[in-house]
Amino acid sequence: MRLGIFGEIINMAFDSIKTHKMRSFLTLLGIVIGVMTVIGMVSVIQGINRAFMRELESVGSDIIIVSKFEPIQVGNLSEEERKRKDLTFEDARAIEEECPLIEAVAVDLVADFEEAIPIKYQSIKSKDAVILGMNEQWPKVLTIYLPEKGRFLTESDIARSARVCVLGSKLAESLFPHINPLEKEIRIGPEKFLVVGILKKRGSVFGQDQDNFVGIPITTLMKYFPYTLARIEIIAGPKGAGTVEEAKEEMINVLRRRRKVPFGKPNDFAIYSQDTFMEIYNNLTGAAYLVMVVISSIGLLVGGIGVMNIMLVSVKERTREIGIRKALGARSSDILKQFLVEAIFLTGTGGIIGIIIGYLIAFLIKSATPLPAAVTSWSVFLGLGVSISVGLFFGLFPAQKAARMDPIYSLRYE
């Protein structure tokens, strides 16, 4: 019997929305915007989270990076930063030789051209590939740089500034679409290089291809191409995942001694691990979540006030109906439930519409932009739960007002 009454209440709520379509739509608009914002922004942030975590896991969580400047610069460089000495290839060698907790040290340096330099094989040309100077330790430090075909650069290649190279999978496909690239000769600008290896495919991150590069011995790059030592980067792999902090301290001591940094003065270089990137990333996503909460809260507040307003109007319009229902035996709790269910039904409908629109927004973002987007089940339940809670909270006062009405007054109301 109670189930039948509840079903009747649902039908009455649906009829009320159907009867006042425009009023209901305007009331729902704030709820739709709030829930749509939650679903859309959470889907983008979650998609970026997954892509970011995949990239970190593929690179490895136990690496230590040294560069001249901090990984993210805010504003102009300070006087101290501008006067910093460049890192050198010899710094990397010193870290490897003098730090017992370091397994291997990779070094990279990007060629510095004013205009893109072509990379050619016969008549096939690529202009947008990165030219990267590397040492032989890259596969030991970062396993994502293991060769799929052929070999990587060797210590001998570095020592004699050999004109050999390894290709990223994207560049290999561009230059050699139908033949095996190994032992073929390519030109990087005016210089000839022998292809000795093809690296495993990494894919793209946020729309940026990670496989469109050519790796050459760092000493060869410094001999034949322009470069800026300010862009040199040293990446060290500790001997164990639990020794990262101790290994970092060893590296700091070696670099401070080599760079003659006085006792008590701050480091004149940046040293950081993957935890630094995680902290920066969490700060950025935390700010994005805050923006999402503010925008969605405004929409839900407006929607909630609209629900309260429309329910108060509905109570006023249906005063006589309330009196008749009470006269026929309806209890105050039945009237309370009726109006509460109407408010929840109203905001729940807005929540469902917001979820659908938010899902479509996430799909469009994923399809039309390099940003990944993933709608998670918890965000759907959160959006629906919040919309229902708004209906419950803002519908309670009108429902109580209806439940407390005097049936005699209600029957006499015109």
N, C-alpha and C positions, 0 to 999 in steps of 0.2 A: 504493500500500500504506500509506504513512504517512497519507494522507488518510483511509483507512478506519479506521486506528487512532484518529485524532483524532476522527472521528465517533463511534466506540465510546466514547471517553472522555466526549464530550458527553452521550451517552445515559445513561452510568453516573452522571454528575453530576445529570442530570434525575431519574433514578430515586431517587437519594439524597435529593433535596429532596422528591420525592413521597412517599417512605416515611416521612420524619420531618417531616410538614407543620407541626405546632405548633412544633417546635424550630426549623425553618427560618424560620417567620414571625417568631418572637421575635428570631432572629438578624438578620433583614432589617430589623426595625423601626427600628433606629438609622440604617441606611443610607437607608431611605425618608425619615425625618425630615430628615436632613442634606440630601439632594438636593432634597426638596420645598421646604425653606427657601431653598435657592439659587435654584431656578426661580421660586418665588413672589415672593421679595423683589426679585430681579433684574428680573422682568417689571414689577413696580410702579415700581421706580426708573427703568427704561428708558422706560416709558410717560410718567412725569413729565418725564424728560429731554427727550423729543421734544416734549411740550406746551410746556415751558418755552422750549426753543430756538425753536419756531415763534412763540411770543409775542414773544421778543426780536427775532427777524428781522422780524416784522411792524411792531414799533415802530421799529426801526432801531438800529444799533450805535454810531452816532456822535452821540448826544445827551448833554447835560450837564444834570444836575438840581440845583437848589438848594432846600433846605428849612431850616426853623428847627432841626429835630432830625435825628439820624441815621435812615436808613430802617428799621432794626431796633433797638429799644430792649431792653436787657437790664437788669432791675432798675429801681430808682428813678432819677429824674433827679438829676444832681448840682446843687450850689448854683449853679455857673456856668451850667449849662443852664437852670435855672429863671429866671435873671435875663436871659436873652438877649432882645434886642429882636425884635419881629416883622419879617418881611420885608414889603415893600410893593409895590404896583403900580408906584410910581415907581422902585424898585430895578430892576425888569424893564426899564423904559424906559431907565434909565441904562446898563444892560448893553448894550442894543441900540445905543445912540448912541455909547458910549465904547469898545467892544471891536471893533476892525477885523476880527478873525477870526470874529466871530459873524454868521451870515446872518440869523437871525430868532429871536425869543424869544416863547415861548408862556407864558401865565400861567393858572392855574386856582385857583378857590376854591369850596369846597363850602358850600352853605347850611347853617346850623347850627340845626336845629329840635329842640325837646325831643320832639315827636311828629311822625310822618310827615305831611307836608302833601299833600293830594290834588291831582292834576292831572286836569282834566276837559275833555271835549268833549261838550257837550250832556248827555246822561244817562249817558255812559260815563265811568268813573272809574278812575284808577290811583293807588294809595297807596304803592307801594314803589319808585318811580323816584327816581333821584338828581337833584338840581337843582345844576347845575354852572355857575359863572360862568367865562367864557372870553374871551380876546381874539381878534383877527382872525388871529393868526399860526399858529394850530394846524395847518391843513393844510400849511403850509410846513415846520414842524418835524416833524410826525408825519403822514405821508401816509395813515395809516389813518383819519384824520378828514376825508377828502375827501367832499364831498356826492355822493350817488347821484342825487338829484333836487333841483332848486332851487339855492340858493347857501348859502355859509357866512356867518358874521357878518362885517361890514365894519368898517373903521376909523371910518366915519361912525356906525355903530351904537354903537360903544364911546364915541365922543366925546359923543354926545347922550343916552346911557343909554336907547337905544331899547327898546321892549317888543316885541322880536322874538325868535324862538328857532329852534333846529335840534333835531330829534328823532333819538334813536337808533332803529335799525330795529325793535327789539322794542317800544319804547313807541309808535312809529308804528302798528304792527300792532294793538296793544291798543286804542288810541284811535280808529283809523280802519280798521276791518277790511274795509270794502267801498268806501271812497271815497278819492280823492286828498287827502292832508293839506295840500298846498301852498295858501297863502293862506287857510287856515281859522284861526279864532280859538279858542284854548284858554284855560283859566283855570289859573293856578298859584296856589293859595290864592285870595285875593280879586282878584288882578291878572290882566288880560287880556293875552295875548301872541299875535302873529301868527306862524304857522309859515312860515318862509322856506326851509327845507331839510331833507332827510332824509339821514342819513349812511349810508355803506356798512356792511353787516353785518360784525361782527367775531366773533360766536359767543360761546362761554363758555370760561372757563379754570378748571379744577378745580371745575366746577359753578356758578361765578359768572358770570351773564350780563353781557357787556360792552356791551350795546346798550340797556339799560333806563335811559336818562337823557335829560334835556332840557338843552341848552346855551343859556345866555342871556348877553348882554354882561356882563362882570365888573362894570362900573360900574352896570349895572341891578340886579344882585344886591346890590351894596353900598348901593344907594339904597332898595330895597323889602323886602329880606329880612334876617333876622339872620345874622351871620357872625362867625367868629373868625379874625383874621389869622394866628394860629399855624398854621392849616391851609393857608395860601397856598403854592403851589408854582410855581417858575420852571423852565421847560425850554427850554434853548438849543440851537440847531442850528448847529454850526460850518460854515464855508464849504467845508471839505474833510475827508474821513475821516482824513487824516494830521495834522490840526492840532488834534486833540482836547485834547492835553495843553497845548499853547501857548494855546489858547482858554480852557482852564480857569484857567490862570495869570492871563490878562487879567481874567477874571471875578472871581477872588479879589482882585486888586488894586483893582478898582472897588468891590467890596462892603466891603472892609476900610477904604478911604478914606471911603466914605459912612457906615459904621457906627462910624467913629473907633476902630478897634481899634489899640492901641499897638503899636509895633514890638517884635518878639520875643514877643508874646502869641499864643496859638493863635486860629484863626478862631472867631468866635461864631456860626457857621452851618455847615450841612453841605453839602458839594458833592461830587457823585459822578457817575460815568458807568455805562454798562451793565456795564463790567468789574467794578464793585463788586458788582453783583447776581450776576454769574457767580461771583465769589470766595465770596460768602456761600452761594450755592447749592451750590458744589462742597464747601464745608466741611460743609454739612448732609448731602449725599449720601455724602460720605466717611465720616461718622459712621454712616450707615445701612449702608454696605458693611461697616464694621468689626463692627457688631452681627451682620450676616448671617454674616460669617466665623466669629465666635465661636460663634453658635448652631449653624451647620452643622458646624463642627469638632467640637463636643461630640457631636453626633449621629453623625458619621462615626467618631469615636474609640470611642464605645460600640459602634457597629456593628462596627468592626474588631476590637475585643477579643472581641466575641461570635463573629465569624467564626473567629478563632484558637482560641477555646475549643471551638466545635463541630467544627472540623477536627481538633483534638487528640483529642477524644472519638471522632471517626470513625476516626482512625488506630488508636486503641486497640481499637475494636470490630472493625476489619478487619485485625488483625494476621495472622491465619491466611490471609486472602485474599491479603495481600501476599506471604506466604511461598509460596503456591501459584503466584502469578503469576511470582515470581522463579525458582521451580523449573522452570517451563515456558518459561523463556528471556527473561522481561521484564528489561530493564536498569534500573539505578537511575534513569537519566534518564527512562525511561517512567513509573515510579512517581511521580517528581517532577512530571512534566507532568500526570499524572492528578489529583493532589491540588491542584495549582495551578489547573488548569482548573476543578475543582469550586469552589474558593474564588472565582475570578473569575466563574464562572457565577452563583454565589450572590449576590455583591455587584452584579453586572451586572443581575440580575433585580430586586434592590432599587432600583437606579438607575432602571430603566425605570418601575417602579411610582411612584417619587418624582417622575419627570418628568411622568407622566400626572396625578398628584394636584396637582402644582405648576401645571400648565397649567389644570386645572379651577379651582383657587383664583384664578388670574389672571383667568379668564373670569368668575367670580362677582364679583370685585372690580370689574371693568370694567362689569358689568351692573347691579350693585346699589349702587354708590357713584359719586361724581363723579370718583374717582381714575382716571386712564387706566392701562392695563396692556398691555404688549406683550411676548410671549414671543419672545426672539431666538434665532436658531439657535446662536450661540456659547454661550449659557447652557445649551442642551440638550446640546451636545457637552461642555461643561465638567462638567455634572452626571454624564453617563455616563462621561466619562474619569476623574473623581475616584472614582466608585464602583468602577470596574474597578481603578484604582490601589490603592485600599484592599484589595481582594481579593488583589491581587498582593503587597502589602507584608505584610499580616497572615497570608496563607496560605503565605508562603515557609517559615517555621519549621516548621509541621506537615508541609509537603511534604518538606522536607529530612530530618526525623525519620523519615518513612515510607520515603524512598529509602535511608537508611543502615541500615535494619533488617537484621539477620542472618537469612537465609532459614531456617537450621536452627532458630534460636530461634523464628522466626515459625511454622514448621510444628508445633512442639511446643507452641505457646501454646494454652491452653484458655480 
